Amino acid sequence: MMTLGSDYRLVLEGGWRLWLHSERWDQRLWPEILRHLAEQTPSRHPGTRRFHYSRGAAAEELFLKVYYRWDLFGCIKDLFRDSRAFRALKQGLALAEHGLHAPLAIAAGEERRLGLLKRAFLLTAGVPGSPLDQFLRDRFAAGLNAEALRRKRKQIQQLAGEIRRMHGLGFVHGDLVPSNILLRVEQEGMQFFYMDNDRTRLYPPWFPHRLWKRNLVQLNRFVLPGISLQDRLRFLRAYLGRASLAKEHRRLLQWLERKTRQRRRECEQIDARVSFRELMRWNGPFSSNIK
C-alpha cells in the first residue's frame, strides 16, 4: 500500500483508484482527463498530452501521461505491484523529499478489472524550462565567445554535480536521457528536474549497487549540440570529483566508451569503426540523434 501523507488523498471513482493532490486537484479536471483518455489510442509506449486548464483568471499548463497494459508478463507483474503511474508519483515525491526536483503530480490513477491493470495515468504540472538537448541547442550550438564558453563549462560541471548528488543519495533514474533532464535558469543558478520517474529507484545506502553506471551510458550515448569530447571528459571528471583521472577512472572511461558504442549500435544501427571523437562529434556524420 502506497503511503503519501497528507498531501494526497485516495478516491475511488467508478473503476478507478485515484491519488489526488489535496490542494492542486480540481474536480473539473476529471471530465477533461476522461476525454483525453477516450481519445488516446492504446500503445506499447506511454503517450503524453499537453493541455491548458483555466483555474480562475490563470491558465495552467498540464501534462497527462497514459500507460496501457500490453504484454502478458507485465500484466502478471502488475498484479503484485503499483502501476507505473503510481510508481512515478511515489518516486517523484521521494526525489523531492531528498532535495531533488521532479514535476509536481496533481493526480495519478489506475483502472483495474479483477486485479488486472487496464490502464493508468499521471497528471503533472508543467515546469518552465527546457530539456537538456534543447537547452544546449539554444545556447551553445553556434560559435561561442569566451564568456559563453566559460558558462557552458560551468553548467556542465553543475549537471555532473547534480547527477552525482542523485546517485549519492541512492537514486538511479530509469531512463536518464537528455529529454528527461529539464533545466530551469534562475537568479540563484540552475535547477534540474528529473522527468519520467516511473522506473526510477531508490536504493538503501548500504546496497552495493553499480546501476549508476547505466545512467552514465544512457546520457553519454547521445550526440548533443555544442558538446565536444573534451566536454564529456569535463563532465566525467566533475562527476567523479577529480581534477585528473586515476588508473581506475581510466578503466571506467574505457568501459563507458565501449558501452556507448554498443548502445549506439543497438539503438541507432551505427557501427562505425572510427575514433570515439569522430563518432560523438555533434556536427559530424554520425550525429543522427540531433534534430
C-alpha positions as CSV (number, residue, x, y, z in Angstrom):
1,M,0.0,0.0,0.0
2,M,1.4,3.3,-1.0
3,T,1.7,6.0,1.7
4,L,1.7,9.5,0.5
5,G,0.9,11.5,3.7
6,S,-1.5,14.4,3.9
7,D,-0.7,16.0,0.5
8,Y,-2.7,13.3,-1.3
9,R,-6.0,11.5,-0.7
10,L,-7.2,8.3,-2.2
11,V,-10.5,8.4,-4.1
12,L,-12.5,5.6,-5.8
13,E,-14.2,6.8,-9.0
14,G,-16.0,4.1,-11.0
15,G,-13.4,1.5,-11.8
16,W,-10.6,3.9,-11.0
17,R,-8.4,4.3,-7.9
18,L,-7.1,7.9,-7.8
19,W,-4.5,9.6,-5.8
20,L,-5.3,13.3,-5.8
21,H,-3.2,16.3,-4.6
22,S,-5.3,17.8,-1.8
23,E,-4.6,21.4,-2.8
24,R,-4.0,21.3,-6.5
25,W,-6.7,18.9,-7.6
26,D,-9.9,20.4,-9.1
27,Q,-12.9,18.1,-9.6
28,R,-13.5,19.8,-13.0
29,L,-10.3,18.2,-14.2
30,W,-11.8,14.7,-14.1
31,P,-14.1,15.1,-17.2
32,E,-11.1,16.6,-19.1
33,I,-8.9,13.6,-18.2
34,L,-11.6,11.2,-19.2
35,R,-12.0,13.0,-22.6
36,H,-8.2,12.7,-23.3
37,L,-8.3,9.0,-22.2
38,A,-11.1,8.3,-24.6
39,E,-9.2,10.0,-27.5
40,Q,-5.9,8.2,-26.8
41,T,-5.1,5.1,-28.9
42,P,-3.6,2.3,-26.8
43,S,0.1,1.8,-27.5
44,R,3.0,-0.2,-26.2
45,H,4.7,3.1,-25.2
46,P,3.1,5.7,-22.9
47,G,1.5,8.6,-24.6
48,T,1.7,12.2,-23.3
49,R,-0.7,15.0,-24.0
50,R,-0.2,18.7,-23.1
51,F,-3.2,20.9,-22.4
52,H,-4.1,24.1,-20.7
53,Y,-6.5,24.3,-17.9
54,S,-8.1,27.5,-16.6
55,R,-8.1,28.0,-12.9
56,G,-9.8,31.3,-12.3
57,A,-8.1,34.0,-14.4
58,A,-4.9,31.9,-14.9
59,A,-4.3,29.2,-17.4
60,E,-2.1,26.3,-16.2
61,E,-0.1,24.0,-18.5
62,L,-0.6,20.4,-17.6
63,F,0.8,17.1,-18.9
64,L,-1.2,13.8,-19.0
65,K,0.8,10.7,-19.4
66,V,-1.2,7.5,-20.1
67,Y,0.1,3.9,-19.6
68,Y,-1.5,0.9,-21.1
69,R,-1.4,-2.8,-20.3
70,W,0.5,-4.5,-23.1
71,D,2.4,-7.8,-22.7
72,L,1.4,-10.8,-20.7
73,F,4.5,-10.8,-18.5
74,G,3.9,-7.2,-17.5
75,C,0.2,-8.0,-16.7
76,I,1.3,-10.7,-14.3
77,K,3.9,-8.5,-12.6
78,D,1.3,-5.7,-12.3
79,L,-0.9,-8.0,-10.1
80,F,1.6,-7.6,-7.3
81,R,2.8,-4.0,-7.7
82,D,1.6,-0.5,-8.3
83,S,1.0,0.8,-11.8
84,R,3.7,2.8,-13.5
85,A,1.7,5.9,-12.8
86,F,1.6,5.3,-9.1
87,R,5.3,4.4,-9.1
88,A,6.1,7.6,-10.9
89,L,4.1,9.6,-8.3
90,K,5.9,7.8,-5.5
91,Q,9.4,8.3,-6.9
92,G,8.8,11.9,-7.7
93,L,7.9,12.5,-4.1
94,A,10.9,10.6,-2.9
95,L,13.2,12.8,-5.1
96,A,11.6,15.9,-3.6
97,E,12.0,14.6,-0.1
98,H,15.7,14.4,-0.7
99,G,16.0,17.9,-2.1
100,L,15.9,16.9,-5.8
101,H,13.3,18.2,-8.3
102,A,10.6,16.4,-10.2
103,P,7.3,17.8,-11.8
104,L,4.5,18.1,-9.2
105,A,2.0,15.3,-9.6
106,I,-1.6,16.6,-9.4
107,A,-3.2,13.2,-9.8
108,A,-2.5,9.6,-10.6
109,G,-5.0,6.9,-11.4
110,E,-5.2,3.2,-12.3
111,E,-8.0,1.2,-13.7
112,R,-8.2,-2.5,-12.9
113,R,-10.6,-5.3,-13.6
114,L,-10.3,-8.4,-11.4
115,G,-6.9,-7.2,-10.3
116,L,-5.6,-6.9,-13.9
117,L,-4.3,-3.5,-14.8
118,K,-6.1,-2.0,-17.8
119,R,-4.5,1.5,-18.0
120,A,-3.2,4.2,-15.7
121,F,-2.4,7.9,-16.0
122,L,-0.3,10.6,-14.3
123,L,-1.2,14.2,-14.4
124,T,1.6,16.7,-13.7
125,A,2.0,20.4,-13.6
126,G,4.2,22.0,-16.3
127,V,7.7,23.1,-15.4
128,P,9.1,26.3,-17.1
129,G,12.4,25.3,-18.6
130,S,14.0,23.3,-21.4
131,P,15.1,19.7,-21.9
132,L,18.9,19.4,-21.8
133,D,19.2,18.8,-25.6
134,Q,17.1,21.9,-26.4
135,F,18.9,24.0,-23.8
136,L,22.3,23.2,-25.3
137,R,21.0,23.8,-28.9
138,D,19.6,27.2,-28.0
139,R,22.8,28.4,-26.2
140,F,25.8,26.5,-27.4
141,A,25.3,25.2,-30.9
142,A,26.6,28.4,-32.6
143,G,30.0,29.9,-32.4
144,L,30.9,30.8,-28.8
145,N,32.8,33.7,-27.4
146,A,35.0,33.4,-24.3
147,E,32.1,34.2,-21.9
148,A,29.7,31.7,-23.5
149,L,32.4,29.0,-23.4
150,R,33.1,29.7,-19.7
151,R,29.3,29.5,-19.0
152,K,29.0,26.2,-20.9
153,R,31.8,24.6,-18.9
154,K,30.3,25.8,-15.7
155,Q,26.9,24.4,-16.5
156,I,28.4,21.0,-17.5
157,Q,30.1,20.9,-14.1
158,Q,26.7,21.8,-12.4
159,L,24.9,19.0,-14.3
160,A,27.6,16.5,-13.3
161,G,27.4,17.5,-9.7
162,E,23.6,17.2,-9.7
163,I,23.7,13.7,-11.2
164,R,26.4,12.7,-8.7
165,R,24.3,14.0,-5.9
166,M,21.3,12.0,-7.1
167,H,23.4,8.8,-7.2
168,G,25.0,9.6,-3.8
169,L,21.5,9.7,-2.3
170,G,20.8,6.2,-3.6
171,F,18.7,7.1,-6.6
172,V,19.1,5.5,-10.1
173,H,17.0,7.1,-12.8
174,G,15.1,4.7,-15.0
175,D,15.9,6.4,-18.3
176,L,18.4,9.2,-17.9
177,V,18.4,10.6,-21.5
178,P,18.7,14.3,-22.3
179,S,15.0,14.8,-22.9
180,N,14.3,13.6,-19.3
181,I,16.5,16.3,-17.7
182,L,14.8,19.7,-17.7
183,L,16.8,22.8,-16.9
184,R,15.5,26.0,-15.5
185,V,17.6,29.1,-15.1
186,E,17.0,31.1,-12.0
187,Q,18.8,34.1,-10.4
188,E,20.5,31.8,-7.8
189,G,21.6,29.3,-10.5
190,M,20.4,26.3,-12.4
191,Q,17.6,24.0,-11.3
192,F,17.4,20.5,-12.7
193,F,14.2,18.5,-12.9
194,Y,14.1,14.7,-13.4
195,M,11.2,13.6,-15.7
196,D,9.6,10.2,-16.3
197,N,10.3,8.6,-13.0
198,D,8.2,5.5,-13.2
199,R,11.3,3.4,-13.4
200,T,13.5,5.5,-11.0
201,R,14.5,3.5,-7.9
202,L,15.8,4.5,-4.5
203,Y,18.3,2.0,-3.0
204,P,19.4,1.9,0.6
205,P,22.8,3.5,1.3
206,W,24.3,0.1,2.2
207,F,23.2,-1.6,-1.0
208,P,26.4,-2.2,-3.1
209,H,24.8,-1.3,-6.5
210,R,26.6,-0.2,-9.6
211,L,23.4,0.7,-11.6
212,W,24.5,4.4,-11.6
213,K,26.9,3.4,-14.4
214,R,23.9,2.6,-16.5
215,N,22.7,6.2,-16.2
216,L,26.1,7.4,-17.4
217,V,25.7,5.2,-20.6
218,Q,22.2,6.4,-21.1
219,L,23.3,10.0,-21.1
220,N,26.6,9.5,-22.9
221,R,25.2,7.8,-26.0
222,F,23.5,10.9,-27.3
223,V,25.3,13.4,-29.5
224,L,24.4,16.8,-28.1
225,P,24.6,20.3,-29.7
226,G,27.8,22.1,-28.8
227,I,29.2,19.2,-26.7
228,S,32.7,18.0,-27.6
229,L,34.7,15.0,-26.4
230,Q,36.6,17.4,-24.1
231,D,33.2,18.5,-22.6
232,R,32.4,14.8,-22.0
233,L,35.7,14.4,-20.1
234,R,35.0,17.5,-18.1
235,F,31.6,16.0,-17.2
236,L,33.2,12.8,-16.0
237,R,35.9,14.5,-14.0
238,A,33.3,16.7,-12.3
239,Y,31.1,13.7,-11.7
240,L,33.9,11.8,-10.1
241,G,35.1,14.9,-8.2
242,R,38.6,14.6,-9.7
243,A,40.8,17.1,-11.5
244,S,42.5,14.3,-13.3
245,L,41.6,10.6,-13.9
246,A,43.5,7.9,-12.0
247,K,44.0,4.4,-13.4
248,E,40.7,3.0,-12.1
249,H,38.9,6.0,-13.5
250,R,40.5,5.5,-16.9
251,R,39.2,1.9,-16.9
252,L,35.8,3.4,-16.3
253,L,36.3,5.7,-19.2
254,Q,37.2,2.8,-21.5
255,W,34.2,0.9,-20.3
256,L,32.0,3.9,-20.9
257,E,33.3,4.2,-24.4
258,R,32.7,0.5,-25.1
259,K,29.2,0.6,-23.8
260,T,28.3,3.8,-25.6
261,R,29.4,2.3,-28.9
262,Q,27.3,-0.8,-28.1
263,R,24.2,1.3,-27.3
264,R,24.5,3.4,-30.4
265,R,24.8,0.2,-32.4
266,E,21.7,-1.2,-30.8
267,C,19.6,1.9,-30.8
268,E,20.7,3.7,-33.9
269,Q,22.3,0.9,-36.0
270,I,25.6,2.9,-36.0
271,D,28.6,0.6,-36.1
272,A,31.3,3.0,-37.3
273,R,34.9,1.9,-36.9
274,V,36.1,5.4,-36.3
275,S,37.6,7.3,-33.3
276,F,35.3,7.9,-30.4
277,R,35.8,11.7,-31.0
278,E,34.5,11.4,-34.6
279,L,31.7,9.1,-33.6
280,M,30.4,11.6,-31.0
281,R,31.2,14.8,-32.8
282,W,28.0,16.9,-32.6
283,N,28.3,18.4,-36.1
284,G,29.8,15.2,-37.6
285,P,28.4,12.5,-39.9
286,F,27.2,10.3,-37.0
287,S,25.1,12.9,-35.2
288,S,21.9,11.1,-36.2
289,N,20.0,12.0,-32.9
290,I,20.4,15.7,-33.3
291,K,17.3,17.3,-34.8
